[in-house]
Each structure stands twice: as C-alpha cells, then as structure tokens.
Amino acid sequence: MIAAYLLGSIPFALIIGKLVKGIDIREHGSRNMGATNALRVLGIKWGIIVFALDMLKAGLIIGLFRFNIIPYSEYDLVHPLVYGVCAILGHLFPVFAKFHGGKGVACTAGIILVYQPLLFFISLCLFIIIVAITKFVSLGSLISAFACLIFAVILPNQKKLGSPMFTSGRFDLWLIGFLCTVTIIIVISHRHNIKRLLSKTESKITDREKLL
C-alpha cells in the first residue's frame, strides 16, 4: 500500500510544468496539480499528457493484478482496489510535492479503465457531452463520478461485462465500495468548485484554451 501511495504521489503536472515552461504549476491558474489546471497553464497538449500519465500511474497498479504480474486470489485480505485508493490518496496528498496535489479524477479514471472498461467508456462519453455543452470540467467530473457509481449498480452481471477480478454474485461489492469512496473523495476535492458552480462564478474551458 505504501508503494501504491508513492506511485500515486508522482507529481506529473509539476514535473512537466518545470520541464516545459520552467514554472511551478502550483503558482499558476487554480494552483492545482490536476490535468485541468495543466491544460489552462500549459496548453491542451500538455494537459492531455498530464491526464494520461495520472491515469497511468493509478491504472498500472490494477493492471499488475489484472494481468497476474502480481498474483491475486479472492481470498486475499486486501483487494486490488484498496491499492487503487492508496494511489488516489497519493495523488491528492503527494509526499513529493508537499502534500498539495490534484483532485483524483484522472487516477480514478485510470483505475476504472483497467478494472471495468465498460464503466469507463460510459463515464467518459457522459463527461465529454457535459463539458461540450456546459464548458465546466468540474461539473463533468462530478456528474460522471456519480453516474459511474449508478451504472455499476444497475448494469447486469458484471462478470459477463469483463470485470477481471469479479468473484461471485450479481454485484461486484468491492467495485461499488470503491466507487462510493472515490465519489466522496471527488466531491470533497471539488468542494470549492461546487460553491463556484452554485454562485455561477466557476471558470469555463474557453475556445482559446482549447487551442493553446
């Protein structure tokens, strides 16, 4: 779990900001080390790269179990998704960046992509639609997080849908528990965004930012 936390702590937004523009991204834009702030400060290309790397560092952990690089049995006391939560916490509170990190969306997306691809693509489509219509990345992230949890509950037998570490029964309780946990984390990490959305002062992704 410590290794998962340390992997999640790798501050790709900070590293790329210093390599590309010689800046500390924590001193620019929203001062957040997530992909959205990287997009605003560094441009769309580097924002996408930061998002992909943040997905990778968390998804890699689940991938090690999925492809049996690290053996996993349903009788193990610690489920792979627990390591995923540790990686997300590392991203939120990175030891390598004075415990000031991102908001956990990209890491969560990486974990879901590897663990249950169908849920990932449903949530991704919903996220794209919401952001395209409203221009609010935060709103897209929040709604997608809740939608992912809802679909995890209402979809038919997830074993048939390809959940690689599914054990038995109609529901993957580990997945649902994980999604409940990360949804709470995402809501808390977006608490200031929620206040700005309610007061109609939240920043939008503008056409200019899309072209940077």
Contacts in CASP RR format, 6 or more apart in sequence:
PFRMAT RR
TARGET T0000
AUTHOR 0000-0000-0000
METHOD contacts of the structure
MODEL  1
MIAAYLLGSIPFALIIGKLVKGIDIREHGSRNMGATNALRVLGIKWGIIV
FALDMLKAGLIIGLFRFNIIPYSEYDLVHPLVYGVCAILGHLFPVFAKFH
GGKGVACTAGIILVYQPLLFFISLCLFIIIVAITKFVSLGSLISAFACLI
FAVILPNQKKLGSPMFTSGRFDLWLIGFLCTVTIIIVISHRHNIKRLLSK
TESKITDREKLL
1 78 0 8 1.000
1 82 0 8 1.000
1 83 0 8 1.000
1 86 0 8 1.000
2 86 0 8 1.000
4 61 0 8 1.000
4 83 0 8 1.000
4 84 0 8 1.000
4 86 0 8 1.000
4 87 0 8 1.000
5 86 0 8 1.000
5 87 0 8 1.000
5 89 0 8 1.000
5 90 0 8 1.000
5 95 0 8 1.000
6 90 0 8 1.000
6 95 0 8 1.000
7 57 0 8 1.000
7 58 0 8 1.000
7 60 0 8 1.000
7 61 0 8 1.000
7 87 0 8 1.000
8 57 0 8 1.000
8 58 0 8 1.000
8 86 0 8 1.000
8 87 0 8 1.000
8 88 0 8 1.000
8 90 0 8 1.000
8 91 0 8 1.000
8 94 0 8 1.000
8 107 0 8 1.000
9 90 0 8 1.000
9 91 0 8 1.000
9 93 0 8 1.000
9 94 0 8 1.000
9 95 0 8 1.000
9 96 0 8 1.000
9 97 0 8 1.000
10 57 0 8 1.000
10 94 0 8 1.000
10 96 0 8 1.000
11 33 0 8 1.000
11 94 0 8 1.000
11 96 0 8 1.000
11 97 0 8 1.000
11 101 0 8 1.000
12 49 0 8 1.000
12 50 0 8 1.000
12 53 0 8 1.000
12 54 0 8 1.000
12 57 0 8 1.000
13 25 0 8 1.000
13 33 0 8 1.000
13 34 0 8 1.000
13 35 0 8 1.000
13 37 0 8 1.000
13 38 0 8 1.000
13 50 0 8 1.000
13 54 0 8 1.000
13 102 0 8 1.000
14 24 0 8 1.000
14 25 0 8 1.000
14 26 0 8 1.000
14 33 0 8 1.000
14 97 0 8 1.000
16 38 0 8 1.000
16 42 0 8 1.000
16 46 0 8 1.000
16 49 0 8 1.000
16 50 0 8 1.000
16 53 0 8 1.000
17 23 0 8 1.000
17 24 0 8 1.000
17 25 0 8 1.000
17 38 0 8 1.000
17 41 0 8 1.000
17 42 0 8 1.000
17 46 0 8 1.000
18 24 0 8 1.000
20 42 0 8 1.000
20 46 0 8 1.000
21 41 0 8 1.000
21 42 0 8 1.000
23 41 0 8 1.000
25 31 0 8 1.000
25 33 0 8 1.000
25 37 0 8 1.000
25 38 0 8 1.000
25 41 0 8 1.000
25 42 0 8 1.000
26 32 0 8 1.000
26 33 0 8 1.000
26 97 0 8 1.000
26 100 0 8 1.000
28 37 0 8 1.000
28 41 0 8 1.000
29 37 0 8 1.000
29 40 0 8 1.000
29 41 0 8 1.000
30 36 0 8 1.000
30 37 0 8 1.000
30 40 0 8 1.000
30 203 0 8 1.000
31 37 0 8 1.000
32 101 0 8 1.000
32 102 0 8 1.000
32 103 0 8 1.000
33 94 0 8 1.000
33 97 0 8 1.000
33 100 0 8 1.000
33 101 0 8 1.000
33 102 0 8 1.000
34 50 0 8 1.000
34 51 0 8 1.000
34 54 0 8 1.000
34 101 0 8 1.000
34 102 0 8 1.000
34 103 0 8 1.000
34 104 0 8 1.000
34 105 0 8 1.000
34 106 0 8 1.000
35 47 0 8 1.000
35 48 0 8 1.000
35 50 0 8 1.000
35 51 0 8 1.000
35 54 0 8 1.000
35 105 0 8 1.000
35 106 0 8 1.000
36 137 0 8 1.000
36 138 0 8 1.000
36 205 0 8 1.000
38 46 0 8 1.000
38 47 0 8 1.000
38 50 0 8 1.000
38 51 0 8 1.000
39 46 0 8 1.000
39 47 0 8 1.000
39 48 0 8 1.000
39 50 0 8 1.000
39 205 0 8 1.000
39 209 0 8 1.000
39 212 0 8 1.000
40 203 0 8 1.000
40 209 0 8 1.000
42 50 0 8 1.000
42 212 0 8 1.000
43 209 0 8 1.000
43 212 0 8 1.000
44 209 0 8 1.000
44 210 0 8 1.000
44 211 0 8 1.000
44 212 0 8 1.000
50 106 0 8 1.000
51 106 0 8 1.000
54 91 0 8 1.000
54 104 0 8 1.000
54 106 0 8 1.000
54 107 0 8 1.000
55 106 0 8 1.000
55 107 0 8 1.000
55 109 0 8 1.000
55 110 0 8 1.000
55 113 0 8 1.000
56 110 0 8 1.000
57 87 0 8 1.000
57 91 0 8 1.000
57 107 0 8 1.000
58 84 0 8 1.000
58 87 0 8 1.000
58 88 0 8 1.000
58 91 0 8 1.000
58 106 0 8 1.000
58 107 0 8 1.000
58 108 0 8 1.000
58 110 0 8 1.000
58 111 0 8 1.000
59 84 0 8 1.000
59 87 0 8 1.000
59 107 0 8 1.000
59 110 0 8 1.000
59 111 0 8 1.000
59 113 0 8 1.000
59 114 0 8 1.000
61 80 0 8 1.000
61 83 0 8 1.000
61 84 0 8 1.000
61 87 0 8 1.000
61 111 0 8 1.000
62 80 0 8 1.000
62 81 0 8 1.000
62 83 0 8 1.000
62 84 0 8 1.000
62 110 0 8 1.000
62 111 0 8 1.000
62 114 0 8 1.000
62 115 0 8 1.000
63 69 0 8 1.000
63 114 0 8 1.000
64 70 0 8 1.000
65 72 0 8 1.000
65 80 0 8 1.000
65 83 0 8 1.000
65 165 0 8 1.000
66 80 0 8 1.000
66 114 0 8 1.000
66 115 0 8 1.000
66 164 0 8 1.000
66 165 0 8 1.000
72 80 0 8 1.000
72 165 0 8 1.000
74 165 0 8 1.000
74 167 0 8 1.000
79 165 0 8 1.000
79 174 0 8 1.000
80 115 0 8 1.000
80 165 0 8 1.000
81 111 0 8 1.000
81 115 0 8 1.000
81 174 0 8 1.000
81 175 0 8 1.000
81 177 0 8 1.000
81 178 0 8 1.000
84 107 0 8 1.000
84 111 0 8 1.000
84 178 0 8 1.000
85 178 0 8 1.000
85 181 0 8 1.000
85 182 0 8 1.000
87 107 0 8 1.000
87 111 0 8 1.000
88 104 0 8 1.000
88 107 0 8 1.000
88 108 0 8 1.000
88 111 0 8 1.000
88 182 0 8 1.000
88 185 0 8 1.000
91 101 0 8 1.000
91 102 0 8 1.000
91 104 0 8 1.000
91 106 0 8 1.000
91 107 0 8 1.000
92 101 0 8 1.000
92 102 0 8 1.000
92 103 0 8 1.000
92 104 0 8 1.000
92 185 0 8 1.000
92 189 0 8 1.000
93 99 0 8 1.000
93 100 0 8 1.000
93 101 0 8 1.000
94 100 0 8 1.000
94 101 0 8 1.000
102 189 0 8 1.000
103 141 0 8 1.000
103 186 0 8 1.000
103 189 0 8 1.000
103 190 0 8 1.000
104 182 0 8 1.000
104 185 0 8 1.000
104 186 0 8 1.000
104 189 0 8 1.000
105 141 0 8 1.000
105 145 0 8 1.000
105 186 0 8 1.000
108 145 0 8 1.000
108 182 0 8 1.000
108 186 0 8 1.000
109 120 0 8 1.000
109 123 0 8 1.000
109 124 0 8 1.000
110 120 0 8 1.000
111 178 0 8 1.000
112 119 0 8 1.000
112 120 0 8 1.000
112 123 0 8 1.000
112 148 0 8 1.000
113 120 0 8 1.000
115 163 0 8 1.000
115 164 0 8 1.000
115 165 0 8 1.000
115 175 0 8 1.000
116 152 0 8 1.000
116 158 0 8 1.000
116 161 0 8 1.000
116 162 0 8 1.000
116 163 0 8 1.000
116 172 0 8 1.000
116 175 0 8 1.000
117 162 0 8 1.000
118 155 0 8 1.000
118 161 0 8 1.000
118 162 0 8 1.000
119 148 0 8 1.000
119 151 0 8 1.000
119 152 0 8 1.000
119 155 0 8 1.000
122 147 0 8 1.000
122 148 0 8 1.000
122 151 0 8 1.000
123 144 0 8 1.000
123 145 0 8 1.000
123 147 0 8 1.000
123 148 0 8 1.000
123 151 0 8 1.000
124 144 0 8 1.000
126 140 0 8 1.000
126 143 0 8 1.000
126 144 0 8 1.000
126 147 0 8 1.000
127 140 0 8 1.000
127 141 0 8 1.000
127 143 0 8 1.000
127 144 0 8 1.000
130 136 0 8 1.000
130 139 0 8 1.000
130 140 0 8 1.000
130 143 0 8 1.000
130 144 0 8 1.000
131 137 0 8 1.000
131 139 0 8 1.000
131 140 0 8 1.000
131 205 0 8 1.000
134 140 0 8 1.000
134 204 0 8 1.000
135 204 0 8 1.000
135 205 0 8 1.000
135 206 0 8 1.000
136 197 0 8 1.000
136 202 0 8 1.000
136 204 0 8 1.000
136 205 0 8 1.000
137 205 0 8 1.000
138 190 0 8 1.000
138 193 0 8 1.000
138 194 0 8 1.000
138 196 0 8 1.000
138 197 0 8 1.000
138 202 0 8 1.000
139 197 0 8 1.000
139 202 0 8 1.000
141 186 0 8 1.000
141 190 0 8 1.000
142 186 0 8 1.000
142 187 0 8 1.000
142 190 0 8 1.000
142 193 0 8 1.000
142 194 0 8 1.000
145 179 0 8 1.000
145 182 0 8 1.000
145 183 0 8 1.000
145 186 0 8 1.000
145 187 0 8 1.000
146 183 0 8 1.000
148 179 0 8 1.000
148 183 0 8 1.000
149 176 0 8 1.000
149 179 0 8 1.000
149 180 0 8 1.000
149 183 0 8 1.000
152 158 0 8 1.000
152 172 0 8 1.000
152 175 0 8 1.000
152 176 0 8 1.000
152 179 0 8 1.000
153 171 0 8 1.000
153 176 0 8 1.000
155 161 0 8 1.000
156 170 0 8 1.000
157 169 0 8 1.000
157 170 0 8 1.000
158 166 0 8 1.000
158 170 0 8 1.000
158 171 0 8 1.000
158 172 0 8 1.000
158 175 0 8 1.000
159 166 0 8 1.000
159 169 0 8 1.000
163 172 0 8 1.000
163 175 0 8 1.000
165 172 0 8 1.000
165 174 0 8 1.000
166 172 0 8 1.000
187 194 0 8 1.000
193 202 0 8 1.000
196 202 0 8 1.000
196 203 0 8 1.000
END
